[in-house]
Amino acid sequence: MKKTILERAAGKLNLPADVLAGLPKIEITGCREIFIENHSGILRYDTNEIVVSGGTVKFTIRGDDFILRAMTPRDLRISGLLFGIDLQY
């Protein structure tokens, strides 16, 4: 996997890469909620699968009974029963 200049700089400065480079950050609470920071938009949405763009990565979130709780240009909060997440670079 290629590292960007900002990711390398973050490593040298001992800073989190997501902060310096604007990379997506995912927080999962149990199997019931997911929070994505620095997303680039929803590519596909239904109650069993959501595909989210993270710029250089695409997240496919699989589960059941998904509800979009909140969405801003920067943050995304989804609740439901999470089965898995696939990352595609």
Helices and strands as residue ranges (DSSP letters): H 5-12, H 17-21, E 25-29, E 33-37, E 41-45, E 49-53, E 58-71, E 75-88
